[in-house]
């Protein structure tokens, strides 16, 4: 069974930085893409950033130039470096992993980690 464990959320002042990490554990799986999404109460979950197995990245316009997604293939881990944080970045951030556990595809989410940007 594939599991996702997120870490790194917390409280930070505007202009500050945080780094989120998401580790995928299990056996017999291949990851095709991983990403970070965020959700504010009463709103739909939205894409923040994602990275494919080939290293291609995609960012929401609102975080372009401030956030960087990266991966450690050997450790099945993805990181989200968040700089120049703004109050509007406050949300629960969720990790998502899509891939294959032979022969079936999977699409799993983490439990979420709270990010609060406030003075």
DAZI-V131073 format. One line per field, one symbol per residue. ss: DSSP state (H for helix, E for strand, C for the rest). burial: I if it has 9 or more other C-alpha atoms within 8 Angstrom, else O. A space follows every 10 residues. Layout:
ss=???
burial=???
//
This chain:
ss=CCEEEEECCE EECCCCCEEE EEEEECCCEE EEEEEEEEEC CCCCCEEEEE EECCCCEEEC CCCCCCEEEE EEHHHCEEEE EECCCCHHHC EEEEEEEEEE ECCEEEEEEC CCEEEEECC
burial=OIIIIIOIII OIIIOIIIII IIIIOOOOIO IIIIIIIIII OOOOOOIIII IIOOOOIOII OOIOOIIIIO IOOOOIIIII IIIIIIIOII IIIIIIIIII IOOOIIOIII IIIIIIIOO
//
